[in-house]
Amino acid sequence: MRFLRVFTLVILDFIAVFSAWKLAVQYGTPLYSPWVQHSPFLLLTLAIELGILAARGLYKAGAHRRNYSAIFKAVSLAAFILLLIAFLYEPNSYISRSTFLLFWLFSVTFVYAGRFIFNFGTEILRNKGAIRYPVFLITDLEDKEDNIRLIQQENCYSIIGIVNSNCLDRSNREETFNHLREQGIVEAFVSWNSIKNRLYVCWNFYTAGITLRILPMTSEVHHPKFVLWTIGEVPCLSIPAPIITGSDFWLKRCFDLFSSVTLIFLLSPLYLVIAILIKLDSPGPVFFRQDRIGLHSKKFKIWKFRTMVTNAEKLQASLEAKNEIKDGVSS
């Protein structure tokens, strides 16, 4: 299946780059050059384009082949390298600027289109249960449902079997790996609870030619801001501080001030109407003022339209006291 995926992507990219070159030569400004007239230079163009796509890992499974940003960079780099080679080979005459720009534009567009068609077709087939990877799940009963849902989110795996962590015990290990080989399993998902005290069995998966994927404890790893990084070649999860400093801070500061002043000016008629309605509805000031804690624990004052009675925050304690009853707080 891996060979078929790579072969199909290479063929699609080959057709995309070949078509881009032919259309660029046809619609660009004509200029006699060996790069336009001789086939070996076309083969060089194809080799460089496909070689850089492969070097960037854009034929790998999963998100790699759908990384359109990396595809754009790879195709652009290939075009630049071709331009450099042509300049060194024949500095006085290569191809016209319009032909080169059209080739770059068509290359990006056609490669994008090929990847989109491939991904769309793959999704349709996988929704019908085809071209899925057979995998095995080893997990404890309490993590079973969460792990199944996590694997199903990828929509590219067929879970052939599910067993608990006892299958990795010394007495059951040989039978487990014989069963995996008989089923043709190429990937195995193991929950962290099932393997954290048996990390030595990773070698058994490695020697069996089975890719081991360790699933995290979903009850603990749930923060949306987690970033995976390495320290001393050991993977770690970190949550970066969302503090803007330096030039980014002043740029955001200027943008905030400019946007605020502009919006206040544009919406001032509406704000005036709201202020009049508040004044007519209840006595007291139009604005509610309060101290808040901001960046670096510094205090700042906020002003907003008053939506409660005057001194509402001071009346809160007395109101709560009136709600207290003998056995608790009444609702």
N, C-alpha and C positions, 0 to 999 in steps of 0.2 A: 504494500500500500504506500509505503514511503517513496519507493522508486517511482511509482505511478504518479504521485503528487509532484515530485521534483521534475519528472519528465514532462508532464503536462504544463507546468509553469514555465519551463525553459522553452518549450515549443511556442507558447503564447507570447513570451517576451521576444523570441526570435521573429515571429510574424509581426509584432508591434514595431520593433526597431527597423526591420526590413521595409515595412510599409511606410514608416516615417521617412526613411532615407529616400525612397523612390518618389514620394509625394513632394518632398522638399526640393529635390532636383528638378522635378517637373514644373513646379509652380514658382520656384525661386528665379532670380536673375541668372540667365545663362552665362557661364564662364568656363572656358576650356581648362581642364585640369585633370591630371591622372586620377585624382581622388573621385572624380565624377565619371570618368571614362573606363577605368580598369576595375575588374571584379575583385582582385586581391585586396584592394583598399576597402571595398565593401565588407569583405570577410574580416579585415582588421577592425573595422568599426563594430561589427557584430560581436567579435570576440571581446573587445574592451567593454562594451556595454554589459554583456552577460557576465563577464568575469567580475566586474565591480559589484553587480547585483548579488552574485554568489558570495563574494568576499565580505559583503555587509550582512550576510546571513539572512537574506530575504527569500531564500527557498526553504527555510526551516518551517516546521509545523507551528500552528497556533497563531499568536498575534504577530509573529515576525513577517509573514507574507502579507499581512494587512497593515503593515506600518507604512502608510502612505507618505509620511514625512521623510522617512529614511529612503523610500523609493525616489522621491523628488531629489534628495541630496545625491543619491547614487547616480541617477541619470544625468544630473547637472555636472557632477564630477567627471563622468565619462565624456561628456561633450567638451569640457575644458581640456581634458587630457588629449582628446583627438585634435583639438585646435592647436595645442602646444606641439604635438608631433608633426602636424602638417606645417606649422611655421618653421620648425627646425629642418624638415625634409625639403620644403619648397617655399621659402619665405616670400617670394615675389608673387606667387599665384597659388591659391588653394581653392576655395570656393567663395562665392559671393556672400556678403553679410546676410542678405535675405534668406539664402539657402540654409546657411548655418542656423539662423534663428528659427526658421521653420522646422528644421530637423529637430532642434532641441524641444520646441513646443509640441510637435507631433509625437516625439518619443515619450514625453511625460504623459500626454493625453492617452496615447494608445496603450502604454504599459498600465496606466491606471485602469483603463477600460477592461483590459485583459484580466487584471486581478479582480476587478469587481465582478465580472462574468464568472470567473472561477469560484469566487467566494459565494456568489448567489446560487450557482449550480450545486456547490457542495452543501449549502444549507438545505436546499430542497431535498437532495438525496438523503441527508442525515435525518431530516424530519420524517422521511419514509422508512428509516431504520437501516439505511445502507451506509457503506464506507465508514463504519465506526470501529474504533479500536477496542479489542476485547481486553477488559481489565478485571482485576480481582480486588476485593475489598476485605481488609482484615481490621476489625474494629470491635470494641466492646459494645454491649447492648445499649447502654445509655447514650452512646455517641452515634449509633447506627443511622437514625433518621437524619440527623444533621449532616453527616458525611455523605449520605446518598444524595441529598438535595444539593450539596456543594459540588459533587461530581457531575450531576445532571445539568448544572448551569452551563457547563462547557459545550453540551450538546454534540459531543464527538466520541463519547465512550459508551460501550455496552458492558454493563456489569454482569460478568459470567457467573460469579459466585460471591457469597458473603459468609465469612466465618469469624469466630471470636478469636481473641488473642492467644488462646490455649494452643492453637495450631503452630505457634512459634516456639513452644516448649521443646526441650531437647528430645523427649520421647516421641513427639509428633512431627518434628521438623522435616525429617527426610521424606515422610509420606506427603507432607504439604507441598514440598518443592517438586516431587514427582508428579503430583496432581496438576500443578501449575504448568509444567512442561507438556503434559499430555493434552491440556486444554489449549495450548498455543498462546499462553498469556505472555504479553510483551511488556505490560506495565502493571504494577501492583500499588494500590493505595493502602497505606497503613496509618491508623490514627496514632497520634502522639502517645496517648495513654497505653496503647498496645505495645509500643516499641521502646518507650523511654527507659525501661529497665532491661532491654534486650538489644541495645544498639550494636552488639557484636554480630547479630544476624544480618546486618547490612551487607557483610561480605558474602553471605549465602545468596542474596539476591544478585550481587555483582557477578559472582562466578556462574550463576544460572542464566546470565544474559537478560535479566529482567530489570527494567527501570523501576526504581523504588521512589515513590512519592509519599512523603510524610505529611499527613493532614494536621493542621494546628487544632488546638482546642478552641472551638468556635465560641464557647462560653466565655473565654478569656480574651482571645484576639478578635476584637470587634471594633476598635477605634478606627474611624474613617481616615485619620490623618497619619496612619502608620507608614513609614518609609523603610524599605529594606536596604541595609548597607552592611559593609563588612569592616571589622576591626581585627587586625592580625589574621586576615583570611578566614575569620569566623563570622557567619551571617548574624546580624543583630537587627532588631526592630527598634526604630526610634520615632519620636514625635517631635518634629522641628518646631521651634518657637516662632510664632507668627508675628515677629517684630520687624518693622521696616526701619532701616538705618541708612545713614549716609545720604547720597544723592537721591536714592529712591524715596527716602522720607520727605525731603524738601520738595521733590516733584509731586508727591501725593499731597503734601501740605498746600502747595500752590494750587493744585487742581481742586482740592476741597474748598479753599477760600473763594476761588473764582466761581465754582459751581454754586456755592451757597449764596454769594452776593447776587449772581445772575437770577437764581430761582426766587430769591426774596423780592427782587425788583419785578420780575414777571408776574409773580403771584400776589403782589401787594394788594391789589383790589379785593381778592378773595380773602386774604388775611384781615383786611379792614372790616369786611362784612362779618367774619367770625368774631372779631373783637367786639363789635357793636352788639351782636346777639348775646355774647357772654355777659356784657355789662347790663343789658336789659333783662336777662334771665335771673341774675342773682347779684346781690351787692358784693363788693370786694374787688380786689385787683383782677385785671384781665389775665395776667401771666402768673404761673406757678414757678417759683424759683427754689432750687435745691443744690446742695453740694454733692458732687460725685467724685469717685476716684478714677483717674485715667492712667495714661502711660507713665511708667516708672513711679506709680503710687502717688502721683501729684493730684491735688484737688483742683477741680474746676466747677464753675457754676453752669447749670443748665436753665434755660428759659423755655417754657412751653405753655400753650393755652391751658387755662385752668378748666378742668372737667369735674371737679368736686367742690364741696363747700369750702369756705375759707378755713384755714387751720385744720384741715382734715387729718393731717398726720398727727397733730397734737390730741385730737379727739379719739384716735384709734384706741388708746389704752383704756379710756373710760368706757368706750363702747364694748370692748372685749370683757371688761369687768362685769358689765351688766348681763352679758350672755352666760357667765359662769353659773353652774348649778352644782348641787352637792356631789353628784357622781361624775361630773365632767363638764363639757362645754355643749350647750344646746346649739342646734343648727337652725 
